[in-house]
Amino acid sequence: MPRFRLQDLPSLEASPTSPATLGAKVGDLIIHSVSAVAQVELLDRETGEYRVVLQGTLDLDNPALKR
């Protein structure tokens, strides 16, 4: 699995993208973090719309993440 790097963060906002591609990128971000939390900010049960905020800390002790 490729390591998630600091310069990969802006790619999370690339649009349009498929849910599978975004899921893979977010998954890599979480896996390569030393801590991560999620907060559901919005959930509309009628439309299915949601907003989730992720907050975490990348593992910068790993030299592969700094490149």
PDBQT receptor file of N, H, CA, C and O in Angstrom, charges set to zero:
ATOM      1  N   MET A   1       0.841  -1.166   0.000  1.00  0.00    +0.000 N 
ATOM      2  CA  MET A   1       0.000   0.000   0.000  1.00  0.00    +0.000 C 
ATOM      3  C   MET A   1       0.895   1.241   0.000  1.00  0.00    +0.000 C 
ATOM      4  O   MET A   1       1.817   1.330   0.811  1.00  0.00    +0.000 OA
ATOM      5  N   PRO A   2       0.634   2.216  -0.910  1.00  0.00    +0.000 N 
ATOM      6  CA  PRO A   2       1.454   3.429  -0.925  1.00  0.00    +0.000 C 
ATOM      7  C   PRO A   2       1.230   4.261   0.330  1.00  0.00    +0.000 C 
ATOM      8  O   PRO A   2       0.125   4.327   0.868  1.00  0.00    +0.000 OA
ATOM      9  N   ARG A   3       2.304   4.892   0.779  1.00  0.00    +0.000 N 
ATOM     10  H   ARG A   3       3.202   4.839   0.342  1.00  0.00    +0.000 HD
ATOM     11  CA  ARG A   3       2.215   5.721   1.974  1.00  0.00    +0.000 C 
ATOM     12  C   ARG A   3       1.515   7.037   1.646  1.00  0.00    +0.000 C 
ATOM     13  O   ARG A   3       1.698   7.582   0.557  1.00  0.00    +0.000 OA
ATOM     14  N   PHE A   4       0.728   7.542   2.567  1.00  0.00    +0.000 N 
ATOM     15  H   PHE A   4       0.579   7.099   3.451  1.00  0.00    +0.000 HD
ATOM     16  CA  PHE A   4       0.083   8.840   2.414  1.00  0.00    +0.000 C 
ATOM     17  C   PHE A   4       1.082   9.907   2.825  1.00  0.00    +0.000 C 
ATOM     18  O   PHE A   4       1.686   9.811   3.893  1.00  0.00    +0.000 OA
ATOM     19  N   ARG A   5       1.266  10.932   1.983  1.00  0.00    +0.000 N 
ATOM     20  H   ARG A   5       0.776  11.010   1.116  1.00  0.00    +0.000 HD
ATOM     21  CA  ARG A   5       2.248  11.988   2.243  1.00  0.00    +0.000 C 
ATOM     22  C   ARG A   5       1.538  13.319   2.425  1.00  0.00    +0.000 C 
ATOM     23  O   ARG A   5       0.394  13.486   2.004  1.00  0.00    +0.000 OA
ATOM     24  N   LEU A   6       2.218  14.256   3.049  1.00  0.00    +0.000 N 
ATOM     25  H   LEU A   6       3.148  14.121   3.391  1.00  0.00    +0.000 HD
ATOM     26  CA  LEU A   6       1.637  15.580   3.266  1.00  0.00    +0.000 C 
ATOM     27  C   LEU A   6       1.155  16.205   1.962  1.00  0.00    +0.000 C 
ATOM     28  O   LEU A   6       0.088  16.817   1.931  1.00  0.00    +0.000 OA
ATOM     29  N   GLN A   7       1.923  16.059   0.892  1.00  0.00    +0.000 N 
ATOM     30  H   GLN A   7       2.790  15.562   0.918  1.00  0.00    +0.000 HD
ATOM     31  CA  GLN A   7       1.515  16.677  -0.371  1.00  0.00    +0.000 C 
ATOM     32  C   GLN A   7       0.317  15.981  -1.005  1.00  0.00    +0.000 C 
ATOM     33  O   GLN A   7      -0.215  16.468  -2.003  1.00  0.00    +0.000 OA
ATOM     34  N   ASP A   8      -0.118  14.856  -0.448  1.00  0.00    +0.000 N 
ATOM     35  H   ASP A   8       0.314  14.461   0.363  1.00  0.00    +0.000 HD
ATOM     36  CA  ASP A   8      -1.320  14.176  -0.944  1.00  0.00    +0.000 C 
ATOM     37  C   ASP A   8      -2.610  14.790  -0.396  1.00  0.00    +0.000 C 
ATOM     38  O   ASP A   8      -3.687  14.543  -0.939  1.00  0.00    +0.000 OA
ATOM     39  N   LEU A   9      -2.517  15.579   0.662  1.00  0.00    +0.000 N 
ATOM     40  H   LEU A   9      -1.642  15.780   1.103  1.00  0.00    +0.000 HD
ATOM     41  CA  LEU A   9      -3.730  16.137   1.283  1.00  0.00    +0.000 C 
ATOM     42  C   LEU A   9      -4.592  16.938   0.313  1.00  0.00    +0.000 C 
ATOM     43  O   LEU A   9      -5.806  16.732   0.294  1.00  0.00    +0.000 OA
ATOM     44  N   PRO A  10      -4.033  17.841  -0.492  1.00  0.00    +0.000 N 
ATOM     45  CA  PRO A  10      -4.899  18.595  -1.412  1.00  0.00    +0.000 C 
ATOM     46  C   PRO A  10      -5.654  17.715  -2.409  1.00  0.00    +0.000 C 
ATOM     47  O   PRO A  10      -6.704  18.116  -2.910  1.00  0.00    +0.000 OA
ATOM     48  N   SER A  11      -5.139  16.533  -2.698  1.00  0.00    +0.000 N 
ATOM     49  H   SER A  11      -4.286  16.207  -2.291  1.00  0.00    +0.000 HD
ATOM     50  CA  SER A  11      -5.817  15.645  -3.657  1.00  0.00    +0.000 C 
ATOM     51  C   SER A  11      -7.163  15.156  -3.120  1.00  0.00    +0.000 C 
ATOM     52  O   SER A  11      -8.001  14.690  -3.892  1.00  0.00    +0.000 OA
ATOM     53  N   LEU A  12      -7.378  15.256  -1.809  1.00  0.00    +0.000 N 
ATOM     54  H   LEU A  12      -6.698  15.635  -1.182  1.00  0.00    +0.000 HD
ATOM     55  CA  LEU A  12      -8.673  14.848  -1.248  1.00  0.00    +0.000 C 
ATOM     56  C   LEU A  12      -9.805  15.743  -1.750  1.00  0.00    +0.000 C 
ATOM     57  O   LEU A  12     -10.959  15.319  -1.801  1.00  0.00    +0.000 OA
ATOM     58  N   GLU A  13      -9.475  16.976  -2.117  1.00  0.00    +0.000 N 
ATOM     59  H   GLU A  13      -8.538  17.321  -2.076  1.00  0.00    +0.000 HD
ATOM     60  CA  GLU A  13     -10.496  17.916  -2.579  1.00  0.00    +0.000 C 
ATOM     61  C   GLU A  13     -10.688  17.885  -4.089  1.00  0.00    +0.000 C 
ATOM     62  O   GLU A  13     -11.532  18.608  -4.618  1.00  0.00    +0.000 OA
ATOM     63  N   ALA A  14      -9.921  17.065  -4.784  1.00  0.00    +0.000 N 
ATOM     64  H   ALA A  14      -9.234  16.479  -4.354  1.00  0.00    +0.000 HD
ATOM     65  CA  ALA A  14     -10.057  16.980  -6.243  1.00  0.00    +0.000 C 
ATOM     66  C   ALA A  14     -11.459  16.529  -6.601  1.00  0.00    +0.000 C 
ATOM     67  O   ALA A  14     -11.998  15.587  -6.021  1.00  0.00    +0.000 OA
ATOM     68  N   SER A  15     -12.029  17.213  -7.556  1.00  0.00    +0.000 N 
ATOM     69  H   SER A  15     -11.591  17.978  -8.028  1.00  0.00    +0.000 HD
ATOM     70  CA  SER A  15     -13.391  16.865  -7.908  1.00  0.00    +0.000 C 
ATOM     71  C   SER A  15     -13.550  17.055  -9.411  1.00  0.00    +0.000 C 
ATOM     72  O   SER A  15     -12.921  17.963  -9.954  1.00  0.00    +0.000 OA
ATOM     73  N   PRO A  16     -14.316  16.292 -10.088  1.00  0.00    +0.000 N 
ATOM     74  CA  PRO A  16     -15.098  15.176  -9.546  1.00  0.00    +0.000 C 
ATOM     75  C   PRO A  16     -14.232  13.936  -9.342  1.00  0.00    +0.000 C 
ATOM     76  O   PRO A  16     -13.209  13.757 -10.003  1.00  0.00    +0.000 OA
ATOM     77  N   THR A  17     -14.654  13.109  -8.437  1.00  0.00    +0.000 N 
ATOM     78  H   THR A  17     -15.485  13.254  -7.901  1.00  0.00    +0.000 HD
ATOM     79  CA  THR A  17     -13.981  11.840  -8.198  1.00  0.00    +0.000 C 
ATOM     80  C   THR A  17     -15.031  10.807  -7.802  1.00  0.00    +0.000 C 
ATOM     81  O   THR A  17     -16.114  11.156  -7.333  1.00  0.00    +0.000 OA
ATOM     82  N   SER A  18     -14.706   9.562  -7.992  1.00  0.00    +0.000 N 
ATOM     83  H   SER A  18     -13.826   9.278  -8.373  1.00  0.00    +0.000 HD
ATOM     84  CA  SER A  18     -15.658   8.515  -7.644  1.00  0.00    +0.000 C 
ATOM     85  C   SER A  18     -15.616   8.259  -6.138  1.00  0.00    +0.000 C 
ATOM     86  O   SER A  18     -14.593   8.509  -5.500  1.00  0.00    +0.000 OA
ATOM     87  N   PRO A  19     -16.696   7.772  -5.572  1.00  0.00    +0.000 N 
ATOM     88  CA  PRO A  19     -16.693   7.419  -4.150  1.00  0.00    +0.000 C 
ATOM     89  C   PRO A  19     -15.606   6.389  -3.815  1.00  0.00    +0.000 C 
ATOM     90  O   PRO A  19     -15.025   6.440  -2.731  1.00  0.00    +0.000 OA
ATOM     91  N   ALA A  20     -15.330   5.464  -4.725  1.00  0.00    +0.000 N 
ATOM     92  H   ALA A  20     -15.802   5.422  -5.606  1.00  0.00    +0.000 HD
ATOM     93  CA  ALA A  20     -14.303   4.449  -4.464  1.00  0.00    +0.000 C 
ATOM     94  C   ALA A  20     -12.912   5.085  -4.379  1.00  0.00    +0.000 C 
ATOM     95  O   ALA A  20     -12.119   4.730  -3.507  1.00  0.00    +0.000 OA
ATOM     96  N   THR A  21     -12.619   6.020  -5.281  1.00  0.00    +0.000 N 
ATOM     97  H   THR A  21     -13.263   6.308  -5.989  1.00  0.00    +0.000 HD
ATOM     98  CA  THR A  21     -11.316   6.697  -5.263  1.00  0.00    +0.000 C 
ATOM     99  C   THR A  21     -11.165   7.537  -4.009  1.00  0.00    +0.000 C 
ATOM    100  O   THR A  21     -10.121   7.497  -3.358  1.00  0.00    +0.000 OA
ATOM    101  N   LEU A  22     -12.199   8.299  -3.662  1.00  0.00    +0.000 N 
ATOM    102  H   LEU A  22     -13.047   8.332  -4.190  1.00  0.00    +0.000 HD
ATOM    103  CA  LEU A  22     -12.147   9.117  -2.449  1.00  0.00    +0.000 C 
ATOM    104  C   LEU A  22     -12.005   8.233  -1.219  1.00  0.00    +0.000 C 
ATOM    105  O   LEU A  22     -11.240   8.556  -0.310  1.00  0.00    +0.000 OA
ATOM    106  N   GLY A  23     -12.730   7.126  -1.182  1.00  0.00    +0.000 N 
ATOM    107  H   GLY A  23     -13.351   6.863  -1.921  1.00  0.00    +0.000 HD
ATOM    108  CA  GLY A  23     -12.642   6.202  -0.047  1.00  0.00    +0.000 C 
ATOM    109  C   GLY A  23     -11.249   5.636   0.129  1.00  0.00    +0.000 C 
ATOM    110  O   GLY A  23     -10.767   5.497   1.253  1.00  0.00    +0.000 OA
ATOM    111  N   ALA A  24     -10.596   5.306  -0.984  1.00  0.00    +0.000 N 
ATOM    112  H   ALA A  24     -10.987   5.419  -1.897  1.00  0.00    +0.000 HD
ATOM    113  CA  ALA A  24      -9.231   4.777  -0.917  1.00  0.00    +0.000 C 
ATOM    114  C   ALA A  24      -8.273   5.835  -0.377  1.00  0.00    +0.000 C 
ATOM    115  O   ALA A  24      -7.414   5.536   0.452  1.00  0.00    +0.000 OA
ATOM    116  N   LYS A  25      -8.423   7.079  -0.851  1.00  0.00    +0.000 N 
ATOM    117  H   LYS A  25      -9.120   7.322  -1.525  1.00  0.00    +0.000 HD
ATOM    118  CA  LYS A  25      -7.541   8.159  -0.389  1.00  0.00    +0.000 C 
ATOM    119  C   LYS A  25      -7.744   8.440   1.100  1.00  0.00    +0.000 C 
ATOM    120  O   LYS A  25      -6.775   8.586   1.844  1.00  0.00    +0.000 OA
ATOM    121  N   VAL A  26      -8.994   8.515   1.527  1.00  0.00    +0.000 N 
ATOM    122  H   VAL A  26      -9.781   8.396   0.922  1.00  0.00    +0.000 HD
ATOM    123  CA  VAL A  26      -9.292   8.772   2.943  1.00  0.00    +0.000 C 
ATOM    124  C   VAL A  26      -8.820   7.592   3.794  1.00  0.00    +0.000 C 
ATOM    125  O   VAL A  26      -8.301   7.789   4.892  1.00  0.00    +0.000 OA
ATOM    126  N   GLY A  27      -8.995   6.389   3.301  1.00  0.00    +0.000 N 
ATOM    127  H   GLY A  27      -9.417   6.229   2.409  1.00  0.00    +0.000 HD
ATOM    128  CA  GLY A  27      -8.517   5.210   4.020  1.00  0.00    +0.000 C 
ATOM    129  C   GLY A  27      -7.016   5.234   4.214  1.00  0.00    +0.000 C 
ATOM    130  O   GLY A  27      -6.522   4.925   5.299  1.00  0.00    +0.000 OA
ATOM    131  N   ASP A  28      -6.276   5.605   3.157  1.00  0.00    +0.000 N 
ATOM    132  H   ASP A  28      -6.677   5.856   2.277  1.00  0.00    +0.000 HD
ATOM    133  CA  ASP A  28      -4.816   5.722   3.270  1.00  0.00    +0.000 C 
ATOM    134  C   ASP A  28      -4.431   6.780   4.293  1.00  0.00    +0.000 C 
ATOM    135  O   ASP A  28      -3.513   6.582   5.089  1.00  0.00    +0.000 OA
ATOM    136  N   LEU A  29      -5.144   7.912   4.267  1.00  0.00    +0.000 N 
ATOM    137  H   LEU A  29      -5.890   8.073   3.621  1.00  0.00    +0.000 HD
ATOM    138  CA  LEU A  29      -4.873   8.988   5.226  1.00  0.00    +0.000 C 
ATOM    139  C   LEU A  29      -5.046   8.479   6.661  1.00  0.00    +0.000 C 
ATOM    140  O   LEU A  29      -4.190   8.719   7.511  1.00  0.00    +0.000 OA
ATOM    141  N   ILE A  30      -6.131   7.793   6.924  1.00  0.00    +0.000 N 
ATOM    142  H   ILE A  30      -6.827   7.598   6.233  1.00  0.00    +0.000 HD
ATOM    143  CA  ILE A  30      -6.423   7.300   8.277  1.00  0.00    +0.000 C 
ATOM    144  C   ILE A  30      -5.413   6.231   8.704  1.00  0.00    +0.000 C 
ATOM    145  O   ILE A  30      -4.919   6.256   9.831  1.00  0.00    +0.000 OA
ATOM    146  N   ILE A  31      -5.113   5.303   7.811  1.00  0.00    +0.000 N 
ATOM    147  H   ILE A  31      -5.514   5.283   6.895  1.00  0.00    +0.000 HD
ATOM    148  CA  ILE A  31      -4.175   4.227   8.142  1.00  0.00    +0.000 C 
ATOM    149  C   ILE A  31      -2.790   4.766   8.479  1.00  0.00    +0.000 C 
ATOM    150  O   ILE A  31      -2.099   4.210   9.333  1.00  0.00    +0.000 OA
ATOM    151  N   HIS A  32      -2.381   5.840   7.817  1.00  0.00    +0.000 N 
ATOM    152  H   HIS A  32      -2.942   6.292   7.123  1.00  0.00    +0.000 HD
ATOM    153  CA  HIS A  32      -1.049   6.398   8.030  1.00  0.00    +0.000 C 
ATOM    154  C   HIS A  32      -1.057   7.542   9.048  1.00  0.00    +0.000 C 
ATOM    155  O   HIS A  32      -0.156   8.380   9.052  1.00  0.00    +0.000 OA
ATOM    156  N   SER A  33      -2.059   7.572   9.891  1.00  0.00    +0.000 N 
ATOM    157  H   SER A  33      -2.791   6.891   9.887  1.00  0.00    +0.000 HD
ATOM    158  CA  SER A  33      -2.154   8.562  10.954  1.00  0.00    +0.000 C 
ATOM    159  C   SER A  33      -1.901   7.895  12.301  1.00  0.00    +0.000 C 
ATOM    160  O   SER A  33      -2.166   6.706  12.477  1.00  0.00    +0.000 OA
ATOM    161  N   VAL A  34      -1.385   8.677  13.249  1.00  0.00    +0.000 N 
ATOM    162  H   VAL A  34      -1.170   9.643  13.106  1.00  0.00    +0.000 HD
ATOM    163  CA  VAL A  34      -1.185   8.146  14.599  1.00  0.00    +0.000 C 
ATOM    164  C   VAL A  34      -2.435   8.333  15.452  1.00  0.00    +0.000 C 
ATOM    165  O   VAL A  34      -2.602   7.672  16.477  1.00  0.00    +0.000 OA
ATOM    166  N   SER A  35      -3.313   9.242  15.018  1.00  0.00    +0.000 N 
ATOM    167  H   SER A  35      -3.177   9.779  14.185  1.00  0.00    +0.000 HD
ATOM    168  CA  SER A  35      -4.601   9.414  15.688  1.00  0.00    +0.000 C 
ATOM    169  C   SER A  35      -5.604   9.924  14.661  1.00  0.00    +0.000 C 
ATOM    170  O   SER A  35      -5.234  10.617  13.713  1.00  0.00    +0.000 OA
ATOM    171  N   ALA A  36      -6.859   9.582  14.851  1.00  0.00    +0.000 N 
ATOM    172  H   ALA A  36      -7.159   9.020  15.621  1.00  0.00    +0.000 HD
ATOM    173  CA  ALA A  36      -7.915  10.033  13.945  1.00  0.00    +0.000 C 
ATOM    174  C   ALA A  36      -9.259   9.954  14.656  1.00  0.00    +0.000 C 
ATOM    175  O   ALA A  36      -9.532   9.011  15.399  1.00  0.00    +0.000 OA
ATOM    176  N   VAL A  37     -10.091  10.958  14.414  1.00  0.00    +0.000 N 
ATOM    177  H   VAL A  37      -9.869  11.724  13.810  1.00  0.00    +0.000 HD
ATOM    178  CA  VAL A  37     -11.456  10.975  14.933  1.00  0.00    +0.000 C 
ATOM    179  C   VAL A  37     -12.377  11.471  13.823  1.00  0.00    +0.000 C 
ATOM    180  O   VAL A  37     -11.938  12.175  12.914  1.00  0.00    +0.000 OA
ATOM    181  N   ALA A  38     -13.637  11.110  13.899  1.00  0.00    +0.000 N 
ATOM    182  H   ALA A  38     -13.994  10.539  14.638  1.00  0.00    +0.000 HD
ATOM    183  CA  ALA A  38     -14.633  11.553  12.930  1.00  0.00    +0.000 C 
ATOM    184  C   ALA A  38     -15.821  12.135  13.688  1.00  0.00    +0.000 C 
ATOM    185  O   ALA A  38     -16.202  11.651  14.754  1.00  0.00    +0.000 OA
ATOM    186  N   GLN A  39     -16.394  13.187  13.106  1.00  0.00    +0.000 N 
ATOM    187  H   GLN A  39     -16.084  13.580  12.240  1.00  0.00    +0.000 HD
ATOM    188  CA  GLN A  39     -17.578  13.804  13.694  1.00  0.00    +0.000 C 
ATOM    189  C   GLN A  39     -18.623  13.976  12.598  1.00  0.00    +0.000 C 
ATOM    190  O   GLN A  39     -18.333  14.555  11.550  1.00  0.00    +0.000 OA
ATOM    191  N   VAL A  40     -19.829  13.481  12.830  1.00  0.00    +0.000 N 
ATOM    192  H   VAL A  40     -20.064  13.011  13.681  1.00  0.00    +0.000 HD
ATOM    193  CA  VAL A  40     -20.930  13.677  11.889  1.00  0.00    +0.000 C 
ATOM    194  C   VAL A  40     -21.528  15.049  12.179  1.00  0.00    +0.000 C 
ATOM    195  O   VAL A  40     -22.093  15.273  13.250  1.00  0.00    +0.000 OA
ATOM    196  N   GLU A  41     -21.401  15.971  11.218  1.00  0.00    +0.000 N 
ATOM    197  H   GLU A  41     -20.941  15.790  10.348  1.00  0.00    +0.000 HD
ATOM    198  CA  GLU A  41     -21.933  17.324  11.388  1.00  0.00    +0.000 C 
ATOM    199  C   GLU A  41     -23.347  17.461  10.853  1.00  0.00    +0.000 C 
ATOM    200  O   GLU A  41     -24.127  18.271  11.354  1.00  0.00    +0.000 OA
ATOM    201  N   LEU A  42     -23.682  16.674   9.838  1.00  0.00    +0.000 N 
ATOM    202  H   LEU A  42     -23.048  16.016   9.431  1.00  0.00    +0.000 HD
ATOM    203  CA  LEU A  42     -24.990  16.795   9.212  1.00  0.00    +0.000 C 
ATOM    204  C   LEU A  42     -25.456  15.423   8.763  1.00  0.00    +0.000 C 
ATOM    205  O   LEU A  42     -24.687  14.642   8.203  1.00  0.00    +0.000 OA
ATOM    206  N   LEU A  43     -26.712  15.142   9.012  1.00  0.00    +0.000 N 
ATOM    207  H   LEU A  43     -27.338  15.776   9.467  1.00  0.00    +0.000 HD
ATOM    208  CA  LEU A  43     -27.318  13.908   8.517  1.00  0.00    +0.000 C 
ATOM    209  C   LEU A  43     -28.775  14.211   8.201  1.00  0.00    +0.000 C 
ATOM    210  O   LEU A  43     -29.571  14.451   9.109  1.00  0.00    +0.000 OA
ATOM    211  N   ASP A  44     -29.129  14.203   6.914  1.00  0.00    +0.000 N 
ATOM    212  H   ASP A  44     -28.482  14.008   6.177  1.00  0.00    +0.000 HD
ATOM    213  CA  ASP A  44     -30.500  14.438   6.483  1.00  0.00    +0.000 C 
ATOM    214  C   ASP A  44     -31.106  13.098   6.098  1.00  0.00    +0.000 C 
ATOM    215  O   ASP A  44     -30.776  12.543   5.050  1.00  0.00    +0.000 OA
ATOM    216  N   ARG A  45     -31.979  12.580   6.929  1.00  0.00    +0.000 N 
ATOM    217  H   ARG A  45     -32.248  13.031   7.781  1.00  0.00    +0.000 HD
ATOM    218  CA  ARG A  45     -32.557  11.258   6.708  1.00  0.00    +0.000 C 
ATOM    219  C   ARG A  45     -33.502  11.223   5.500  1.00  0.00    +0.000 C 
ATOM    220  O   ARG A  45     -33.761  10.151   4.953  1.00  0.00    +0.000 OA
ATOM    221  N   GLU A  46     -34.009  12.365   5.088  1.00  0.00    +0.000 N 
ATOM    222  H   GLU A  46     -33.799  13.236   5.533  1.00  0.00    +0.000 HD
ATOM    223  CA  GLU A  46     -34.908  12.394   3.931  1.00  0.00    +0.000 C 
ATOM    224  C   GLU A  46     -34.151  12.335   2.614  1.00  0.00    +0.000 C 
ATOM    225  O   GLU A  46     -34.579  11.650   1.686  1.00  0.00    +0.000 OA
ATOM    226  N   THR A  47     -33.031  13.045   2.521  1.00  0.00    +0.000 N 
ATOM    227  H   THR A  47     -32.683  13.602   3.275  1.00  0.00    +0.000 HD
ATOM    228  CA  THR A  47     -32.295  13.122   1.253  1.00  0.00    +0.000 C 
ATOM    229  C   THR A  47     -31.062  12.217   1.218  1.00  0.00    +0.000 C 
ATOM    230  O   THR A  47     -30.543  11.922   0.141  1.00  0.00    +0.000 OA
ATOM    231  N   GLY A  48     -30.595  11.778   2.377  1.00  0.00    +0.000 N 
ATOM    232  H   GLY A  48     -31.016  12.018   3.251  1.00  0.00    +0.000 HD
ATOM    233  CA  GLY A  48     -29.376  10.979   2.437  1.00  0.00    +0.000 C 
ATOM    234  C   GLY A  48     -28.113  11.816   2.474  1.00  0.00    +0.000 C 
ATOM    235  O   GLY A  48     -27.008  11.274   2.501  1.00  0.00    +0.000 OA
ATOM    236  N   GLU A  49     -28.265  13.134   2.474  1.00  0.00    +0.000 N 
ATOM    237  H   GLU A  49     -29.162  13.574   2.451  1.00  0.00    +0.000 HD
ATOM    238  CA  GLU A  49     -27.090  14.016   2.521  1.00  0.00    +0.000 C 
ATOM    239  C   GLU A  49     -26.416  13.898   3.892  1.00  0.00    +0.000 C 
ATOM    240  O   GLU A  49     -27.081  13.775   4.921  1.00  0.00    +0.000 OA
ATOM    241  N   TYR A  50     -25.086  13.940   3.878  1.00  0.00    +0.000 N 
ATOM    242  H   TYR A  50     -24.546  14.040   3.043  1.00  0.00    +0.000 HD
ATOM    243  CA  TYR A  50     -24.334  13.881   5.131  1.00  0.00    +0.000 C 
ATOM    244  C   TYR A  50     -23.076  14.738   5.015  1.00  0.00    +0.000 C 
ATOM    245  O   TYR A  50     -22.616  15.049   3.916  1.00  0.00    +0.000 OA
ATOM    246  N   ARG A  51     -22.538  15.108   6.160  1.00  0.00    +0.000 N 
ATOM    247  H   ARG A  51     -22.912  14.855   7.052  1.00  0.00    +0.000 HD
ATOM    248  CA  ARG A  51     -21.255  15.803   6.238  1.00  0.00    +0.000 C 
ATOM    249  C   ARG A  51     -20.495  15.203   7.409  1.00  0.00    +0.000 C 
ATOM    250  O   ARG A  51     -20.976  15.183   8.542  1.00  0.00    +0.000 OA
ATOM    251  N   VAL A  52     -19.299  14.715   7.110  1.00  0.00    +0.000 N 
ATOM    252  H   VAL A  52     -18.908  14.731   6.189  1.00  0.00    +0.000 HD
ATOM    253  CA  VAL A  52     -18.437  14.118   8.121  1.00  0.00    +0.000 C 
ATOM    254  C   VAL A  52     -17.123  14.876   8.126  1.00  0.00    +0.000 C 
ATOM    255  O   VAL A  52     -16.539  15.127   7.072  1.00  0.00    +0.000 OA
ATOM    256  N   VAL A  53     -16.658  15.241   9.316  1.00  0.00    +0.000 N 
ATOM    257  H   VAL A  53     -17.132  15.037  10.172  1.00  0.00    +0.000 HD
ATOM    258  CA  VAL A  53     -15.379  15.929   9.457  1.00  0.00    +0.000 C 
ATOM    259  C   VAL A  53     -14.384  14.956  10.077  1.00  0.00    +0.000 C 
ATOM    260  O   VAL A  53     -14.655  14.346  11.111  1.00  0.00    +0.000 OA
ATOM    261  N   LEU A  54     -13.223  14.820   9.427  1.00  0.00    +0.000 N 
ATOM    262  H   LEU A  54     -13.003  15.315   8.587  1.00  0.00    +0.000 HD
ATOM    263  CA  LEU A  54     -12.140  13.990   9.956  1.00  0.00    +0.000 C 
ATOM    264  C   LEU A  54     -11.067  14.889  10.536  1.00  0.00    +0.000 C 
ATOM    265  O   LEU A  54     -10.755  15.938   9.973  1.00  0.00    +0.000 OA
ATOM    266  N   GLN A  55     -10.508  14.481  11.653  1.00  0.00    +0.000 N 
ATOM    267  H   GLN A  55     -10.762  13.628  12.111  1.00  0.00    +0.000 HD
ATOM    268  CA  GLN A  55      -9.398  15.201  12.257  1.00  0.00    +0.000 C 
ATOM    269  C   GLN A  55      -8.395  14.180  12.745  1.00  0.00    +0.000 C 
ATOM    270  O   GLN A  55      -8.762  13.182  13.365  1.00  0.00    +0.000 OA
ATOM    271  N   GLY A  56      -7.125  14.434  12.464  1.00  0.00    +0.000 N 
ATOM    272  H   GLY A  56      -6.827  15.245  11.961  1.00  0.00    +0.000 HD
ATOM    273  CA  GLY A  56      -6.119  13.478  12.885  1.00  0.00    +0.000 C 
ATOM    274  C   GLY A  56      -4.727  14.047  12.793  1.00  0.00    +0.000 C 
ATOM    275  O   GLY A  56      -4.530  15.229  12.513  1.00  0.00    +0.000 OA
ATOM    276  N   THR A  57      -3.756  13.172  13.038  1.00  0.00    +0.000 N 
ATOM    277  H   THR A  57      -3.916  12.211  13.266  1.00  0.00    +0.000 HD
ATOM    278  CA  THR A  57      -2.347  13.541  12.983  1.00  0.00    +0.000 C 
ATOM    279  C   THR A  57      -1.611  12.487  12.161  1.00  0.00    +0.000 C 
ATOM    280  O   THR A  57      -1.617  11.303  12.501  1.00  0.00    +0.000 OA
ATOM    281  N   LEU A  58      -0.971  12.937  11.065  1.00  0.00    +0.000 N 
ATOM    282  H   LEU A  58      -0.966  13.898  10.789  1.00  0.00    +0.000 HD
ATOM    283  CA  LEU A  58      -0.182  12.021  10.248  1.00  0.00    +0.000 C 
ATOM    284  C   LEU A  58       1.055  11.579  11.010  1.00  0.00    +0.000 C 
ATOM    285  O   LEU A  58       1.582  12.315  11.844  1.00  0.00    +0.000 OA
ATOM    286  N   ASP A  59       1.507  10.385  10.719  1.00  0.00    +0.000 N 
ATOM    287  H   ASP A  59       1.079   9.787  10.041  1.00  0.00    +0.000 HD
ATOM    288  CA  ASP A  59       2.713   9.832  11.324  1.00  0.00    +0.000 C 
ATOM    289  C   ASP A  59       3.931  10.439  10.625  1.00  0.00    +0.000 C 
ATOM    290  O   ASP A  59       4.441   9.866   9.662  1.00  0.00    +0.000 OA
ATOM    291  N   LEU A  60       4.397  11.590  11.101  1.00  0.00    +0.000 N 
ATOM    292  H   LEU A  60       3.982  12.055  11.883  1.00  0.00    +0.000 HD
ATOM    293  CA  LEU A  60       5.532  12.271  10.489  1.00  0.00    +0.000 C 
ATOM    294  C   LEU A  60       6.865  11.709  10.937  1.00  0.00    +0.000 C 
ATOM    295  O   LEU A  60       7.900  12.112  10.406  1.00  0.00    +0.000 OA
ATOM    296  N   ASP A  61       6.881  10.796  11.894  1.00  0.00    +0.000 N 
ATOM    297  H   ASP A  61       6.040  10.469  12.325  1.00  0.00    +0.000 HD
ATOM    298  CA  ASP A  61       8.132  10.142  12.290  1.00  0.00    +0.000 C 
ATOM    299  C   ASP A  61       8.595   9.166  11.216  1.00  0.00    +0.000 C 
ATOM    300  O   ASP A  61       9.762   8.775  11.180  1.00  0.00    +0.000 OA
ATOM    301  N   ASN A  62       7.673   8.780  10.346  1.00  0.00    +0.000 N 
ATOM    302  H   ASN A  62       6.726   9.097  10.375  1.00  0.00    +0.000 HD
ATOM    303  CA  ASN A  62       8.013   7.887   9.254  1.00  0.00    +0.000 C 
ATOM    304  C   ASN A  62       8.557   8.734   8.105  1.00  0.00    +0.000 C 
ATOM    305  O   ASN A  62       7.812   9.544   7.553  1.00  0.00    +0.000 OA
ATOM    306  N   PRO A  63       9.833   8.579   7.722  1.00  0.00    +0.000 N 
ATOM    307  CA  PRO A  63      10.440   9.403   6.681  1.00  0.00    +0.000 C 
ATOM    308  C   PRO A  63       9.690   9.336   5.343  1.00  0.00    +0.000 C 
ATOM    309  O   PRO A  63       9.743  10.296   4.575  1.00  0.00    +0.000 OA
ATOM    310  N   ALA A  64       9.007   8.252   5.049  1.00  0.00    +0.000 N 
ATOM    311  H   ALA A  64       8.964   7.472   5.673  1.00  0.00    +0.000 HD
ATOM    312  CA  ALA A  64       8.301   8.127   3.789  1.00  0.00    +0.000 C 
ATOM    313  C   ALA A  64       7.165   9.139   3.690  1.00  0.00    +0.000 C 
ATOM    314  O   ALA A  64       6.780   9.527   2.587  1.00  0.00    +0.000 OA
ATOM    315  N   LEU A  65       6.622   9.570   4.831  1.00  0.00    +0.000 N 
ATOM    316  H   LEU A  65       6.935   9.254   5.726  1.00  0.00    +0.000 HD
ATOM    317  CA  LEU A  65       5.516  10.531   4.815  1.00  0.00    +0.000 C 
ATOM    318  C   LEU A  65       5.991  11.948   4.544  1.00  0.00    +0.000 C 
ATOM    319  O   LEU A  65       5.195  12.769   4.088  1.00  0.00    +0.000 OA
ATOM    320  N   LYS A  66       7.231  12.267   4.800  1.00  0.00    +0.000 N 
ATOM    321  H   LYS A  66       7.877  11.600   5.171  1.00  0.00    +0.000 HD
ATOM    322  CA  LYS A  66       7.739  13.626   4.662  1.00  0.00    +0.000 C 
ATOM    323  C   LYS A  66       8.101  13.972   3.221  1.00  0.00    +0.000 C 
ATOM    324  O   LYS A  66       8.185  15.153   2.885  1.00  0.00    +0.000 OA
ATOM    325  N   ARG A  67       8.315  12.995   2.376  1.00  0.00    +0.000 N 
ATOM    326  H   ARG A  67       8.247  12.035   2.649  1.00  0.00    +0.000 HD
ATOM    327  CA  ARG A  67       8.745  13.270   1.003  1.00  0.00    +0.000 C 
ATOM    328  C   ARG A  67       7.662  13.891   0.190  1.00  0.00    +0.000 C 
ATOM    329  O   ARG A  67       7.865  14.184  -0.988  1.00  0.00    +0.000 OA
TER     330      ARG A  67
